[in-house]
Amino acid sequence: MQHSFVLTRAFALQRLTHVLPRTGRAYADGRDIDRGAEAEPSTTALSPWLRRRLLLEEEVIDAALAMHGPAAAGKFVEEVFWRSYFKGHLETHPSIWTDYLALTAQGQARLATQSGLRRVYEDAIAGRTGIDGFDHWARQLVETGWLHNHARMWFASIWIFTLRLPWALGAAFFLRHLLDGDPASNTLSWRWAGGLHTRGKPYVARVENIHRYTEGRFSPQHLDENPVPLEEEALHPALPLQPADQAPRGEVALLLHLDDLHPESLMLGDARVVRVGGLLVHAPQAAEAVRRADEVAMTDALARAAAWFGCPAGLATPGWEAGLPIITAWAPVGPSAAVLPAGCTRIRREWDSQVWPYATRGYFQVRKMIPACMKVPRHQS
C-alpha cells in the first residue's frame, strides 16, 4: 500500500477510477475486513487525498452515485460524510484540540519522569508488546503510513484499556505517522475509542471480532474486554460556527495550505489571483514520510495553481504576497489554522457550510441531512 500513495491530483483521480467499482455493495459488505498491508484494502484508501482536498468530498460521492446509485453506494457516501462531521465537530468544539495538545504535552512529560510508563510506551510504538495484531499494526503504521480503519480502532482500544497508556499519546503517534493524519478525524476517533466522544461508550477491541475481521490472521489474548470508559473534567461546549469572509474585489494573493489543495474550485467572486503562496505546516513532530508527502502535495497544488491563474506560485516566504490582500480557503482547527496570517480573508466552501452546522453533537444529525447536502452546487475541475 505504501507505494500507491502518490499525493498529486492526477494520481488521486487515477486512484478514484480504480476503486470506484467497489464503492457500492462490495464496500458495504466488506469494508470492515483488514487483510493486511500486502493485500488490496477492503476500503478505498482515498483518505490521504481527501485529507488534503486533492480530491473533494463531493466529487468522490458524485462518482460513486453515478456508478452504483444511492442504495448501493449509501454506506460509502455515509463514510465520506463522517470526515466532514468530524471536521465540523472539532470546528465547533475547538477546546477539544487545545485539550489534546495539552494532554499530549503532559503525557510526554510523564514519559520523561516515569520509567515504567516509558517502557510500555516504547514497546507499544515499536511493536514489542507481544500482543498479537497490535505489534503488527504498530510496525505497519510506521513503515507504510496507513492502517485500515478497523485496525485503528482495535489499536486505540488496546492502547487505552489493555496497555493503560494515555490516549493523547496514542493519537499523537498516529498523527505523526499517518499519511492521512487529520486533526479532527484522528483526535475524535481516539476520544471515541476511549468513551469520551460518546460519553461512557468506549470502543472495545474483542478477540473474536479481531479474529473474524482479520480473517484469522490475529487472535490476541488477555485483552481488557470489559473496560471502564475514560472520564474527563474538561467541558467542551459547542461554539457558534464562525462566519466565512467574502472575497474582495480586485487583485489578491492566494495562500494555499495542506487542508485544501484544490484552488481550481474555490469560489473567489470578483477577486483576481495574481500571486500564489504555499503554507507548508506539518503535523507536530511529523515523520519524514509524512513531511515528504506534504511537500509533494503542495508542489503539485502550486503547479496547478500557477497554470490555472496564470501567475507566479511558490512557497510562502516573507513578502511573497507583495502587499496584496491575502485570500485563503478555510483551514479547519489544526496546525494550518493556527498560523494563518492575521487579517487574511478566509473563504469557506459551500460543502462545509452545509455540513458543519449539523455537526455540533452526534453523527445522526449529519446523517439526516445527507439528502439535502447532495443538492449543494458542484464547483470543481
C-alpha positions in Angstrom: 0.0 0.0 0.0 2.8 2.5 0.8 3.9 2.6 -2.9 0.4 3.7 -4.1 0.2 7.0 -2.1 1.5 9.4 -4.7 -0.1 12.6 -3.4 -0.9 14.5 -6.6 -4.2 15.4 -8.1 -3.6 13.4 -11.2 -2.8 10.2 -9.2 -5.8 10.9 -7.0 -8.1 10.8 -10.0 -6.4 7.6 -11.2 -7.0 6.0 -7.7 -10.6 7.1 -7.7 -11.2 5.5 -11.1 -9.5 2.3 -9.8 -11.6 2.0 -6.6 -15.0 3.2 -8.0 -16.2 -0.3 -8.8 -16.1 -1.3 -5.2 -17.8 1.8 -3.7 -21.2 0.1 -4.0 -22.4 -3.2 -2.4 -18.8 -4.5 -2.2 -17.9 -1.7 0.1 -20.9 -2.1 2.3 -20.3 -5.9 2.6 -16.5 -6.0 3.0 -15.2 -2.6 4.4 -14.6 -4.0 7.9 -12.2 -6.7 6.8 -8.5 -5.9 7.3 -6.5 -8.2 5.0 -3.1 -6.6 5.8 -0.6 -4.3 4.2 0.3 -6.6 1.3 -3.3 -7.0 0.1 -5.6 -4.6 -1.7 -7.6 -2.9 1.1 -11.3 -3.5 1.5 -11.8 0.2 1.8 -11.0 2.7 -0.9 -7.9 4.2 0.8 -8.7 7.6 -0.7 -8.2 9.3 2.7 -4.7 10.7 2.1 -6.0 12.7 -0.9 -9.3 13.7 0.8 -7.4 14.9 3.8 -5.6 17.5 1.7 -8.5 18.0 -0.7 -6.6 16.8 -3.6 -9.9 15.1 -4.0 -13.1 16.8 -3.0 -15.7 15.0 -0.9 -18.5 15.8 -3.3 -16.6 14.6 -6.4 -16.0 11.1 -4.9 -19.6 10.9 -3.7 -20.9 12.0 -7.1 -18.7 9.4 -8.9 -19.9 6.6 -6.6 -23.5 7.6 -7.0 -23.2 7.8 -10.8 -21.8 4.3 -10.9 -23.8 2.5 -8.3 -26.9 4.6 -7.4 -27.9 5.8 -3.9 -29.0 2.5 -2.5 -25.8 0.5 -3.3 -23.4 3.5 -2.6 -25.2 4.6 0.5 -22.7 3.2 3.0 -19.7 4.7 1.1 -21.4 8.0 1.0 -22.0 8.0 4.7 -18.4 7.2 5.4 -17.3 10.2 3.4 -19.7 12.3 5.4 -18.1 11.1 8.6 -15.0 13.0 7.6 -17.0 16.2 7.3 -18.8 15.5 10.5 -15.5 15.2 12.4 -14.2 18.4 10.9 -17.4 20.3 11.8 -17.5 18.9 15.3 -13.9 20.0 16.0 -14.6 23.4 14.4 -17.5 24.0 16.7 -15.6 22.5 19.7 -12.1 23.9 19.3 -11.3 23.3 23.0 -11.1 19.6 22.3 -8.0 20.3 20.1 -6.5 22.6 22.7 -7.1 20.0 25.4 -5.5 17.3 23.2 -2.3 19.4 22.7 -2.1 20.0 26.5 -2.7 16.3 27.3 0.0 15.3 24.7 2.5 17.6 26.4 1.5 16.2 29.8 1.9 12.7 28.6 5.4 13.4 27.2 6.4 15.0 30.5 5.2 11.8 32.2 7.3 9.7 29.9 10.4 11.7 30.9 9.9 11.0 34.6 8.1 7.6 34.8 10.3 4.8 33.6 7.6 2.2 33.8 5.2 4.1 31.6 8.1 4.9 29.3 8.9 1.2 28.8 5.3 0.3 28.0 5.1 3.3 25.6 8.3 2.5 23.8 7.4 -1.2 23.4 4.0 -0.1 22.1 5.2 2.2 19.4 8.0 -0.3 18.4 5.6 -3.2 18.2 7.2 -5.2 21.1 4.3 -5.7 23.4 3.8 -9.4 22.5 0.1 -8.7 21.7 -0.9 -10.5 18.5 -2.0 -8.0 15.9 -1.2 -4.9 17.9 2.5 -5.2 17.3 1.9 -5.8 13.6 -0.2 -2.7 13.3 2.4 -0.5 15.1 5.1 -1.6 12.7 2.8 -1.3 9.7 1.9 2.3 10.7 5.5 3.3 10.9 6.5 1.5 7.7 3.6 2.4 5.4 1.9 5.4 6.9 -1.5 3.8 6.8 -3.8 1.4 8.7 -7.2 0.0 7.9 -9.8 1.9 9.9 -10.9 -1.2 11.8 -7.3 -1.8 12.8 -7.0 1.8 14.0 -9.9 1.3 16.4 -8.6 -2.0 17.7 -5.2 -0.5 18.2 -6.6 2.5 20.1 -8.8 0.4 22.3 -5.8 -1.9 23.2 -3.6 1.1 23.8 -6.0 2.7 26.2 -7.6 -0.2 28.0 -5.1 -3.1 27.9 -1.8 -1.2 28.0 -3.2 1.7 30.1 -1.4 4.3 28.0 -2.6 7.9 27.8 -5.0 8.3 24.8 -3.4 11.6 23.7 0.0 9.9 23.2 -1.6 7.3 21.0 -3.4 10.0 19.0 -0.1 11.8 18.6 1.7 8.6 17.5 -0.9 8.2 14.8 -0.8 11.8 13.7 2.9 11.7 13.5 2.9 8.7 11.0 -0.4 8.6 9.2 -0.3 9.9 5.6 -4.0 10.7 6.0 -3.5 12.2 9.5 -6.3 14.6 10.0 -6.6 16.6 13.3 -10.3 16.2 13.5 -10.8 12.6 12.4 -7.8 11.4 14.4 -8.4 13.2 17.7 -12.2 12.5 17.8 -11.7 8.8 16.8 -9.3 8.3 19.7 -11.7 10.1 22.0 -14.5 7.8 20.7 -12.4 4.7 21.4 -11.8 5.9 25.0 -15.5 6.6 25.6 -15.1 10.4 25.7 -16.7 11.4 22.4 -19.8 9.3 23.1 -19.7 9.6 26.8 -19.4 6.3 28.6 -19.5 4.2 25.4 -15.9 3.1 24.6 -14.9 1.1 21.5 -14.0 -2.3 22.8 -11.4 -4.5 20.9 -12.6 -8.1 21.3 -10.6 -11.2 20.4 -13.5 -12.7 18.4 -14.0 -9.5 16.4 -10.3 -9.2 15.6 -10.0 -12.9 14.6 -13.1 -12.6 12.4 -12.3 -9.4 10.6 -8.6 -10.2 10.1 -9.7 -13.5 8.5 -7.9 -15.5 11.2 -4.6 -13.7 10.9 -4.7 -12.4 14.5 -6.1 -13.7 17.8 -4.7 -11.6 20.6 -5.1 -12.9 24.2 -5.7 -11.2 27.5 -7.4 -8.1 26.2 -9.5 -6.0 28.5 -12.9 -6.6 27.0 -14.8 -5.0 29.9 -13.1 -1.6 30.2 -14.1 1.3 32.3 -14.6 4.3 30.0 -12.3 7.2 30.3 -13.6 10.3 32.0 -12.5 13.9 31.9 -13.1 17.1 33.9 -12.8 19.4 30.9 -16.0 20.6 29.3 -16.1 21.3 25.6 -19.1 23.4 24.9 -20.3 23.9 21.3 -19.4 27.4 19.9 -21.2 29.1 17.1 -19.6 28.4 13.7 -17.6 31.5 12.7 -18.9 33.3 9.7 -16.9 33.0 6.5 -15.5 36.0 4.8 -16.5 37.4 1.4 -13.8 37.5 -1.3 -12.6 41.0 -2.0 -12.6 42.6 -5.5 -9.5 43.1 -7.5 -6.0 41.7 -7.3 -5.3 39.3 -4.4 -2.6 36.8 -3.3 -4.0 33.3 -2.7 -2.5 31.3 0.2 -2.7 27.5 -0.1 -2.4 25.2 2.9 -2.5 21.4 3.5 -6.2 21.3 4.4 -7.2 22.5 0.9 -5.1 21.9 -2.2 -7.7 22.3 -4.9 -7.5 26.0 -5.7 -9.2 25.5 -9.1 -12.6 25.0 -7.5 -12.5 27.9 -5.0 -15.3 30.4 -5.4 -13.4 33.7 -5.4 -16.1 36.0 -6.8 -14.5 39.1 -8.3 -11.1 38.5 -6.8 -8.3 38.1 -9.3 -5.4 36.0 -8.1 -2.1 37.3 -9.3 0.2 35.6 -6.8 0.0 32.2 -5.1 1.9 31.1 -1.9 2.0 27.7 -0.2 1.9 27.4 3.6 3.6 24.1 4.5 2.7 23.3 8.1 3.2 19.7 9.0 1.6 17.8 11.9 3.6 18.1 15.2 6.7 16.0 15.0 5.6 14.6 11.7 7.6 11.6 10.4 9.8 12.1 7.4 7.4 10.1 5.1 4.5 12.5 6.1 6.7 15.5 5.5 7.7 14.3 2.1 4.1 13.5 1.2 3.0 17.0 2.3 5.7 18.5 0.2 4.7 16.5 -2.9 1.1 17.5 -2.4 1.9 21.2 -2.0 4.3 21.2 -5.0 1.5 19.7 -7.1 -1.1 22.2 -6.0 1.2 25.2 -6.6 2.0 24.0 -10.1 -1.8 23.6 -10.8 -2.5 27.0 -9.3 0.2 28.7 -11.4 -1.3 27.2 -14.6 -4.9 27.9 -13.5 -4.5 31.5 -12.5 -1.6 32.2 -14.9 0.6 33.8 -12.2 3.7 33.1 -10.1 3.3 30.4 -7.4 5.8 29.2 -4.7 6.2 28.6 -1.0 5.0 31.5 1.1 8.3 33.1 2.1 8.4 36.6 3.8 7.0 39.2 1.4 5.6 36.7 -1.1 2.2 38.5 -1.2 3.9 41.8 -2.4 1.5 43.9 -0.3 -1.7 42.4 -1.8 -4.7 41.3 0.3 -4.3 37.6 1.2 -7.2 35.2 0.5 -7.2 31.6 1.5 -9.5 28.5 1.7 -10.9 28.0 5.2 -8.5 26.0 7.4 -10.3 23.9 10.0 -9.0 23.7 13.5 -5.5 22.3 13.4 -1.8 23.2 12.6 -2.5 25.3 9.5 -5.4 27.3 11.0 -3.1 28.2 14.0 -0.6 30.1 11.8 -2.7 31.7 9.1 -1.7 35.4 8.7 -3.8 37.8 10.7 -6.4 39.6 8.7 -6.4 37.2 5.8 -9.8 36.6 4.0 -11.0 33.0 4.7 -13.3 31.5 2.1 -15.4 28.5 3.3 -16.6 26.0 0.8 -20.3 25.5 0.3 -19.9 21.9 1.3 -18.5 22.8 4.7 -21.1 25.5 5.3 -23.8 22.9 4.6 -22.5 20.1 6.8 -20.7 21.8 9.7 -23.8 23.4 11.4 -25.2 19.9 11.9 -22.0 18.5 13.5 -22.4 20.1 16.9 -23.5 16.8 18.5 -23.5 13.2 17.3 -23.3 12.0 13.7 -27.1 11.3 13.5 -27.9 14.9 12.7 -25.5 14.9 9.8 -26.8 11.6 8.6 -30.3 13.0 8.4 -29.3 15.9 6.2 -27.3 13.9 3.7 -30.1 14.0 1.0 -30.3 17.8 1.3 -26.5 18.1 1.1 -26.5 16.2 -2.2 -28.1 19.3 -3.7 -25.0 21.5 -3.0 -23.8 23.1 -6.2 -20.6 21.4 -7.5 -17.6 23.6 -8.3 -14.6 21.5 -9.3 -12.2 20.9 -12.1 
